[in-house]
Amino acid sequence: MKNHLLHKAYDPEEFRSMAHQLVDQLADHLGNTTQEKSEKTITWNTPKDEHEFWSDYLKNGDSKELFPEVLKHTIHIHHPKYMGHQVAPPLPISSLSAIVASVLNNGMAVYEMGMAPTAMERIITDFICKKIGYDSKSNGFLTSGGTLANLTALLSARKVKLSHNVWNEGHSERLGIMVSEEAHYCVDRAARIMGLGEDGIIKIPANKDFTLDTKLLETYYLKAQNAGIKIFAIIGSAPSTSTGIFDDLEAIAKFSQKHDLWFHVDGAHGGATIFSKTYRYMVKGIEMADSVVIDGHKMMMMPALTTALLFKDGTNSHTTFSQKADYLLEQSVEEDWYNLAKRTFECTKTMMSLHWFTLLKTYGEAIFDDNVTTLYNLGHQFAEIIKENKSFEIAVEPMSNIVCFRYVDKSLDDKSLNRINEKVRHALLEEGEFYIVQTKLRGIHYLRTTLMNPFTTPSHLKDLLDKIKTLADSIISQPKDT
């Protein structure tokens, strides 16, 4: 290679040296976070200051110190005091599968561009289908995140349940889906992308415990029908993102069968409950769904993004995007499962199946049971800790590892408490020891934890409450105009 810069950039010995150094740095990072040698979960910086730092670093920073600087400026989700978003602290071995995938860079649009990961993907999706309770007619594939998977499932539903071919002919009739008001916003987004509009998203009110009120399904279905809206699908949350509460999937399934609707389960977060011997009962009815979404990068300890979309009838897993691309795709009389560009929204797709296959081969499915059960147990333990502390209350009895709660003071009204809890959350962010998020439920501001880290213990959770109480007391004691 004549170009010296390209030669150096591709040099295997240069890569070997850099990779060894980086692995040592990452191993130290894992030790510092999981064993709490690092005091902070996040070193907070404003968007403006962070942008200025990296703008200057691009011009003046030392390239050899790039990765250590990235570690300093990012959130540490392997830290036991990370309790924020629904993102897994990935198993260390998955970083190795990520390196392999990045170096090989098999695009996987067609079989010859990803032979091993394509075969692995079929094996993994068949395995998950069996765990759901599907029979041998089921099938599925992996795709880039729950948002895209939910959109794909609804596109499949529309294709199957409508009498005409919307993909080729478009549509002029008013179409709609039914979903809980507590469902993840990506379902709303998917419906709008499909052109259903606001009227086509039939949001069913939730019960006091934030589950979809199945007693209202008939009423809302008939109301939509009388308004000229053709309902073709209904979605069950497993669980709702805000509260971690599972809908009654069995009741929704029976309703969908009665009205010949496509039943889809958004199990991006909690679909992995199928692996837990202790909590499997919470997704009773999932086996009746026409399609299910499960994120590997949430409860299954993989790096983002990798999501499984599973279909009860495998035929529907490879007909949603039917179109012809002669330069890429051979025509086949058999089910063309191995040419993934026919089946997924993506054409080029990362070797995400390698993460699933590596974890399953190395640790077996028991590790998924251990993780889900451990974290759900921790959610229930945290609820009990909160209920024993008079300075706090939970929003709803948790069903998973998502726990919503707030600081309370009987002398203050809800408006004042909303303000205090919001300020507490921001103070925690700036302090950086703990990382939690927030949500608003029926006008009440709650602090929200998603206990994703198996290194988190009840002791950490008690410390969190102590920290919140100290911050809240300090805020209350401040003059009102500050």
Residue pairs with C-beta under 8 A, 6 or more apart in sequence:
1 7
1 10
8 14
19 99
22 67
25 67
25 68
25 71
26 92
26 95
27 92
29 71
29 76
29 78
30 78
30 92
31 37
32 38
33 76
33 78
33 79
34 78
34 79
34 80
34 455
36 79
36 80
36 81
38 76
38 79
39 433
40 76
40 432
40 433
41 75
41 76
41 79
41 81
41 82
41 432
41 433
41 434
41 435
42 75
42 76
42 429
42 432
42 435
43 72
43 73
43 432
44 429
44 430
44 431
44 432
45 53
45 73
50 73
53 73
54 73
57 66
57 69
61 69
75 82
75 84
75 435
76 82
77 87
77 88
77 89
77 452
77 453
78 89
78 453
78 455
79 435
79 453
79 455
80 453
80 455
80 456
80 457
80 460
81 433
81 434
81 435
81 456
81 460
81 464
82 89
82 435
82 452
82 453
82 456
83 434
83 435
83 436
83 449
83 450
83 451
83 452
83 453
83 456
83 464
84 435
84 436
84 437
84 449
84 450
85 437
85 450
86 241
86 269
86 298
86 402
86 450
86 452
87 297
87 298
87 304
87 452
88 297
88 298
88 299
88 300
88 301
88 302
88 452
89 301
89 452
89 453
89 455
90 297
90 301
90 302
90 303
91 301
91 302
91 359
91 363
93 358
93 359
93 362
94 301
94 302
94 303
94 355
94 358
94 359
95 303
96 358
97 354
97 355
97 358
98 303
98 355
100 351
100 354
101 117
101 350
101 351
101 352
101 354
101 355
104 351
106 113
106 114
106 116
106 117
106 351
107 113
107 114
107 347
107 348
107 349
108 114
108 117
108 118
108 340
108 348
108 349
108 350
108 351
109 328
109 339
109 340
109 341
109 346
109 347
109 348
109 349
110 328
110 329
110 339
110 340
110 341
111 118
111 338
111 339
114 340
114 349
114 351
117 351
117 352
117 353
117 354
118 338
118 340
118 353
119 338
120 353
120 354
120 356
120 357
121 141
121 142
121 340
121 352
121 353
122 337
122 338
123 357
124 142
124 308
124 353
124 356
124 357
124 360
125 139
125 140
125 141
125 142
125 308
125 310
126 138
126 139
126 140
127 360
128 140
128 274
128 294
128 308
128 310
129 138
129 139
129 140
129 310
131 274
131 275
131 365
132 138
132 274
132 286
132 287
132 289
132 292
132 310
133 274
133 286
133 287
134 287
134 310
134 312
137 312
137 313
137 314
137 315
138 310
138 311
138 312
138 313
138 314
139 310
139 311
139 314
139 315
139 317
139 318
139 337
140 308
140 309
140 310
140 311
140 314
140 317
141 308
141 309
141 317
141 340
141 343
141 344
142 296
142 306
142 307
142 308
142 309
142 349
142 352
142 353
142 356
143 149
143 152
143 307
143 309
143 344
143 345
143 346
143 349
144 305
144 306
144 307
144 345
144 346
144 349
144 350
144 352
145 295
145 304
145 305
145 307
146 184
146 186
146 266
146 268
146 293
146 295
146 307
147 186
147 189
147 190
148 307
148 345
148 346
149 268
149 293
149 307
149 308
149 309
150 184
150 186
150 187
150 190
150 235
150 264
150 266
150 268
150 293
151 186
151 189
151 190
151 193
151 194
151 345
152 309
152 320
152 344
152 345
153 264
153 291
153 293
153 309
154 177
154 187
154 190
154 191
154 194
154 233
154 264
155 194
155 320
155 321
156 262
156 291
156 311
156 316
156 317
156 319
156 320
157 177
157 232
157 233
157 262
157 264
157 290
157 291
158 166
158 175
158 194
158 232
158 233
159 165
159 166
159 167
159 316
159 319
159 320
160 262
160 290
160 316
161 232
161 233
161 260
161 261
161 262
162 171
162 175
162 230
162 232
164 171
167 321
167 322
171 195
173 228
173 230
174 199
174 200
174 227
174 228
174 229
174 230
175 194
175 195
175 196
175 200
175 229
175 230
175 231
175 232
176 196
176 199
176 200
176 201
176 202
176 224
176 229
176 230
176 231
176 232
177 187
177 191
177 196
177 200
177 201
177 202
177 231
177 232
177 233
177 234
177 235
178 202
178 204
178 217
178 220
178 221
178 224
178 231
178 233
178 234
178 235
178 261
179 187
179 188
179 201
179 202
179 203
179 204
179 212
179 234
179 235
179 237
180 203
180 204
180 206
180 211
180 212
180 235
180 236
180 237
180 240
180 247
181 203
181 204
181 205
181 206
182 206
182 210
182 212
182 237
182 240
182 242
182 243
182 245
183 203
183 235
183 237
183 240
183 266
184 237
184 240
184 241
184 266
184 268
187 201
187 235
187 266
188 201
191 200
191 201
192 198
192 201
199 227
199 229
200 229
202 220
202 221
202 224
202 229
202 231
204 212
204 213
204 216
204 217
204 220
205 213
205 216
206 212
206 213
207 213
209 245
209 396
209 397
210 240
210 242
210 243
210 245
210 396
210 441
211 245
211 246
211 247
211 248
212 236
212 237
212 247
212 248
212 252
214 248
214 251
214 252
214 255
217 234
217 252
217 255
218 255
221 231
221 255
221 259
224 231
225 231
231 259
231 261
232 261
232 262
233 261
233 262
233 263
233 264
234 252
234 255
234 256
234 261
234 262
234 263
234 264
235 264
235 265
235 266
236 247
236 248
236 249
236 252
236 253
236 263
236 264
236 265
236 266
236 285
236 289
237 245
237 246
237 247
237 265
237 266
238 246
238 247
238 249
238 265
238 266
238 267
238 269
238 270
238 271
238 273
238 282
238 283
238 286
239 245
239 246
239 247
239 269
239 270
239 399
239 400
239 402
240 246
240 247
241 269
241 402
242 402
242 404
242 439
242 441
242 448
243 395
243 396
243 402
243 404
243 439
243 441
244 269
244 270
244 379
244 398
244 399
244 400
244 401
244 402
244 403
244 404
244 450
245 396
245 398
245 399
245 400
246 270
246 282
246 283
246 399
246 400
248 285
249 265
249 283
249 284
249 285
249 286
249 288
249 289
250 284
250 285
250 288
251 285
252 263
252 285
253 263
253 285
253 288
253 289
255 261
256 262
256 263
256 290
257 263
257 288
262 290
262 291
263 288
263 289
263 290
263 291
264 289
264 290
264 291
264 292
264 293
265 271
265 283
265 286
265 289
265 291
265 292
265 293
266 293
267 273
267 283
267 286
267 292
267 293
267 294
268 293
268 294
268 295
268 298
268 307
269 295
269 298
269 299
269 400
269 402
270 282
270 283
270 299
270 400
271 283
271 286
271 292
271 293
271 294
271 295
271 299
271 308
272 294
272 298
272 299
272 300
272 368
272 371
272 372
273 279
273 280
273 282
273 283
273 299
273 372
273 376
273 400
274 280
274 283
274 286
274 294
275 365
275 368
275 369
275 372
276 368
276 369
276 372
276 373
276 376
277 369
277 373
278 373
278 376
278 377
279 372
279 373
279 376
279 400
282 399
282 400
286 292
289 312
290 311
290 312
290 313
290 316
291 309
291 310
291 311
291 312
291 316
292 308
292 309
292 310
293 307
293 308
293 309
293 310
294 300
294 307
294 308
294 310
295 306
295 307
295 308
296 302
296 306
296 307
296 308
296 352
296 355
296 356
297 303
297 304
297 305
297 306
297 307
298 452
299 368
299 371
299 372
299 375
299 401
299 452
300 356
300 359
300 368
300 371
301 359
301 367
301 368
301 371
302 355
302 356
302 359
303 355
305 352
306 350
306 352
306 353
306 355
306 356
308 356
309 317
310 317
311 317
314 335
315 335
317 337
317 343
318 335
318 336
318 337
318 342
318 343
320 343
321 342
321 343
321 344
321 345
322 342
324 331
325 341
328 339
328 341
329 336
329 339
329 341
329 342
330 339
332 339
336 342
337 343
340 346
340 349
341 347
359 367
370 454
371 454
374 454
375 400
375 401
375 451
375 452
375 454
376 400
376 401
378 401
378 451
378 456
378 458
378 461
379 398
379 400
379 401
379 402
379 403
379 451
380 398
381 458
381 461
382 398
382 403
382 449
382 451
382 458
382 461
383 394
383 397
383 398
383 403
385 458
385 461
385 462
385 465
386 392
386 393
386 394
386 403
386 405
386 465
387 393
387 394
389 465
391 407
391 408
391 409
391 465
391 469
391 472
392 405
392 406
392 407
392 408
392 465
392 468
393 405
393 406
393 408
394 403
394 404
394 405
395 404
395 405
395 406
395 441
395 444
395 446
396 404
398 404
401 450
401 451
401 452
402 448
402 449
402 450
402 451
403 448
403 449
403 451
404 439
404 441
404 446
404 447
404 448
404 449
405 446
405 447
405 449
406 417
406 421
406 444
406 445
406 446
406 447
407 417
407 420
407 421
407 424
407 447
407 468
407 469
407 472
408 417
409 417
409 420
409 472
409 476
412 420
412 476
414 443
414 444
417 444
417 445
418 444
418 445
419 445
420 472
420 475
420 476
421 438
421 445
421 446
421 447
421 472
422 438
422 445
423 471
423 475
424 447
424 468
424 471
424 472
424 475
425 436
425 437
425 438
425 447
427 471
427 475
428 434
428 435
428 436
428 467
428 468
428 471
429 435
433 467
434 464
434 467
436 447
436 448
436 449
436 464
437 447
437 448
437 449
437 450
438 445
438 446
438 447
438 448
439 445
439 446
439 448
440 446
447 468
449 464
